[in-house]
Amino acid sequence: MNTDKIYAEAIANEYAPKDTSKVLALKKLDRKAKNKANIFAYTFGIVMTLVLGTGMCLSMGILGDGSAVIMGCGIALGILGIAGVGMNYPIYKKLLNAGKEKYAFEILQLAREISESAE
């Protein structure tokens, strides 16, 4: 039954008026810390997926004339796409950690101020 109480408090907090500028500033800092990593991950992931798909189409003969040269280029593009898609998450985590480290002091200080004023 304790989870019901936690759930109810979370819903109530979501609808409670957020007139304190510190809470909004904390949310903005959190977004700022994560924004660069998210933008990179989505952009790089989409581009590498398209490279992988283009490579697959070339190697299967959907695009191009189906010659051995085009098929070889398609396989090379497919491997490049697979490598890019595989590297997307580790790069994302590295960028996310860098963003969190950059804003950690400000976020912790602001969160501490908010929690002290709430008591």
DRENVO-953577 format. One line per 2 residues: their letters; for each residue x, y, z of N, C-alpha, C. Coordinates in steps of 0.05 Angstrom, whole numbers, padded with zeros to 5 digits. Each point is the difference from the previous one (the first is absolute). Layout:
# DRENVO-953577
a = X/Y/Z/X/Y/Z/X/Y/Z | ... $
END
This chain:
# DRENVO-953577
mn = 00016/-00024/00000/-00016/00024/00000/00017/00025/00000 | 00025/-00003/00007/00018/00023/00001/00005/00011/-00028 $
td = -00001/-00017/-00020/00004/00009/-00028/-00024/00017/-00009 | -00024/-00005/00011/-00023/00017/-00007/00005/00028/00010 $
ki = 00010/00002/00024/00006/00027/00011/00021/00015/-00016 | 00021/-00014/-00008/00021/00012/-00016/-00011/00009/-00027 $
ya = -00017/-00017/-00012/-00012/00006/-00026/-00018/00025/00002 | -00016/00000/00022/-00018/00023/00004/00015/00026/00004 $
ea = 00022/-00001/00015/00016/00024/00004/00013/00009/-00026 | 00009/-00019/-00016/00012/00008/-00026/-00020/00013/-00018 $
ia = -00024/-00010/-00001/-00021/00012/-00016/-00007/00028/00011 | -00003/00002/00027/-00006/00026/00012/00022/00020/-00006 $
ne = 00025/-00008/00002/00022/00019/-00006/00000/00009/-00029 | -00009/-00017/-00017/-00001/00007/-00029/-00020/00022/-00005 $
ya = -00023/-00001/00015/-00021/00020/-00005/00002/00024/00019 | 00017/-00001/00020/00003/00022/00018/00012/00024/-00014 $
pk = -00008/00024/00007/00012/00024/-00013/00029/00002/00006 | 00016/00005/-00020/00029/00002/00004/00007/00030/-00003 $
dt = -00005/00014/00022/00005/00029/-00001/00028/00006/00008 | 00015/-00019/00010/00027/00006/00008/00018/-00001/-00025 $
sk = 00015/00021/-00003/00018/00001/-00023/00024/-00019/00003 | 00006/-00008/00025/00022/-00019/00004/-00006/-00027/-00013 $
vl = -00025/-00009/00002/-00008/-00026/-00012/00003/00002/-00030 | -00010/00022/-00011/00002/00003/-00029/00030/00002/-00009 $
al = 00016/00014/00016/00028/00002/-00007/00014/-00027/00002 | -00009/-00016/00019/00012/-00027/00003/-00007/-00017/-00024 $
kk = -00026/00002/-00010/-00008/-00015/-00023/00015/00009/-00025 | 00005/00026/-00003/00014/00010/-00023/00029/-00009/00001 $
ld = 00013/00000/00023/00027/-00010/00002/00002/-00030/-00007 | -00020/-00015/00009/00000/-00029/-00006/-00003/-00004/-00030 $
rk = -00018/00015/-00013/-00003/-00002/-00029/00025/00008/-00014 | 00013/00021/00010/00025/00010/-00013/00022/-00021/00002 $
ak = 00001/-00014/00022/00021/-00020/00004/-00004/-00024/-00019 | -00025/-00006/-00007/-00006/-00024/-00016/-00005/00007/-00030 $
nk = -00004/00025/-00006/-00009/00007/-00027/00021/-00007/-00022 | 00025/00006/00005/00021/-00005/-00021/00001/-00030/-00006 $
an = -00001/-00017/00020/00002/-00029/-00004/-00024/-00010/-00015 | -00024/00010/00007/-00024/-00009/-00013/-00001/00008/-00030 $
if = 00007/00024/-00005/00000/00009/-00028/00020/-00016/-00016 | 00024/-00004/00010/00020/-00016/-00014/-00010/-00029/-00005 $
ay = -00011/-00012/00021/-00008/-00028/-00003/-00022/-00004/-00021 | -00020/00018/00000/-00021/-00003/-00020/00011/00006/-00028 $
tf = 00015/00021/-00003/00010/00007/-00027/00019/-00022/-00011 | 00020/-00007/00016/00019/-00020/-00008/-00013/-00027/-00005 $
gi = -00019/-00007/00017/-00014/-00026/-00003/-00016/-00001/-00026 | -00014/00022/-00006/-00016/00001/-00025/00018/-00001/-00025 $
vm = 00022/00015/00001/00018/00000/-00023/00013/-00027/-00004 | 00009/-00013/00021/00013/-00026/-00003/-00020/-00021/-00008 $
tl = -00025/00002/00009/-00021/-00019/-00009/-00005/00003/-00030 | -00001/00025/-00009/-00003/00004/-00029/00023/-00010/-00016 $
vl = 00025/00003/00010/00023/-00011/-00013/-00002/-00030/-00001 | -00007/-00013/00022/-00003/-00029/00001/-00022/-00009/-00020 $
gt = -00022/00014/-00001/-00021/-00008/-00019/00008/00003/-00029 | 00014/00022/-00005/00010/00004/-00028/00019/-00021/-00008 $
gm = 00018/-00008/00018/00019/-00021/-00005/-00014/-00027/-00005 | -00021/-00005/00015/-00015/-00025/-00004/-00014/00000/-00027 $
cl = -00012/00023/-00008/-00013/00002/-00026/00019/-00003/-00023 | 00024/00011/00003/00020/-00003/-00021/00010/-00028/-00002 $
sm = 00005/-00013/00023/00010/-00027/-00001/-00020/-00021/-00010 | -00026/00006/00004/-00021/-00019/-00009/-00009/00006/-00029 $
gi = 00010/00021/-00011/-00008/00007/-00028/-00025/00016/-00002 | -00011/00010/00022/-00024/00017/-00002/00007/00026/-00012 $
lg = 00022/00011/00008/00011/00025/-00012/00024/-00008/-00018 | 00005/00015/-00020/00023/-00005/-00017/-00006/-00022/-00021 $
dg = 00021/-00007/-00015/-00004/-00019/-00021/00005/-00029/00008 | 00008/-00005/00025/00004/-00027/00009/00027/-00011/-00007 $
sa = 00019/00016/-00009/00026/-00010/-00006/00016/-00006/00025 | 00022/-00014/-00003/00016/-00008/00022/00013/00024/00015 $
vi = 00006/00021/-00016/00012/00024/00012/-00021/00014/00018 | -00024/00003/-00010/-00022/00012/00016/-00006/-00017/00025 $
mg = 00000/-00026/-00004/-00005/-00018/00023/00022/00003/00021 | 00025/00003/-00009/00023/00004/00019/-00003/00026/00015 $
cg = -00008/00021/-00015/-00004/00026/00013/-00023/-00001/00020 | -00021/-00015/-00007/-00022/-00003/00018/00008/-00015/00026 $
ia = 00016/-00020/-00003/00010/-00015/00024/00017/00018/00017 | 00017/00016/-00013/00017/00019/00016/-00017/00021/00014 $
lg = -00020/00010/-00013/-00018/00020/00012/-00016/-00013/00023 | -00008/-00025/-00004/-00015/-00014/00021/00017/-00004/00025 $
il = 00025/-00008/-00004/00018/-00003/00023/00005/00026/00014 | 00004/00022/-00016/00003/00026/00012/-00025/00008/00017 $
gi = -00024/-00006/-00011/-00024/00006/00014/-00003/-00016/00026 | 00007/-00026/-00001/-00001/-00017/00024/00019/00010/00021 $
ag = 00024/00008/-00009/00020/00011/00020/-00011/00026/00012 | -00011/00017/-00016/-00011/00025/00010/-00023/-00004/00020 $
vg = -00018/-00017/-00007/-00022/-00006/00017/00009/-00012/00026 | 00020/-00018/-00002/00011/-00012/00024/00015/00019/00018 $
mn = 00012/00021/-00011/00015/00019/00016/-00017/00023/00010 | -00025/00001/-00008/-00017/00023/00008/-00005/00001/00030 $
yp = -00006/-00022/00012/-00006/00000/00029/00024/00006/00017 | 00024/-00012/-00005/00023/00008/00016/00007/00030/-00003 $
iy = -00002/00010/-00024/00005/00029/-00003/-00021/00017/00015 | -00025/-00009/-00001/-00021/00014/00014/00006/00000/00030 $
kk = 00007/-00023/00011/00006/-00001/00029/00023/00018/00007 | 00020/00001/-00017/00023/00017/00006/-00008/00030/00000 $
ll = -00016/00008/-00020/-00009/00027/-00001/-00019/00007/00023 | -00017/-00019/00008/-00018/00004/00022/00015/00004/00026 $
na = 00020/-00017/00005/00016/00003/00024/00015/00026/00000 | 00010/00009/-00023/00015/00025/-00001/-00019/00023/00006 $
gk = -00025/-00001/-00010/-00019/00021/00006/-00008/00000/00029 | -00003/-00024/00012/-00007/-00001/00028/00022/00010/00017 $
ek = 00025/-00006/-00007/00023/00010/00016/00002/00030/-00002 | -00006/00011/-00023/00002/00029/-00005/-00019/00015/00018 $
ya = -00025/-00010/00003/-00020/00014/00015/-00006/-00012/00027 | 00015/-00020/00009/-00005/-00014/00025/00000/00019/00024 $
fe = 00020/00017/00002/00002/00017/00023/-00024/00019/00003 | -00008/00012/-00023/-00023/00019/00001/-00026/-00015/00006 $
il = -00003/-00023/-00012/-00025/-00016/00005/-00002/-00009/00029 | 00022/-00010/00011/00000/-00009/00028/-00005/00023/00019 $
ql = 00013/00022/-00006/-00003/00023/00018/-00029/00010/-00001 | -00012/00002/-00023/-00027/00009/-00003/-00020/-00020/00012 $
ar = 00005/-00025/-00004/-00017/-00021/00012/00001/00001/00031 | 00024/00004/00010/00003/00003/00029/-00015/00024/00011 $
ei = 00001/00022/-00014/-00015/00024/00008/-00030/-00005/00000 | -00009/-00014/-00020/-00029/-00006/-00002/-00009/-00018/00022 $
se = 00016/-00021/00006/-00007/-00019/00021/00001/00013/00027 | 00019/00018/00005/00002/00013/00026/-00023/00020/00004 $
sa = -00009/00013/-00021/-00022/00019/00003/-00027/-00014/00002 | -00001/-00025/-00008/-00025/-00016/00001/-00005/-00010/00029 $
e = 00022/-00002/00015/-00003/-00012/00027/-00010/00020/00019 $
END
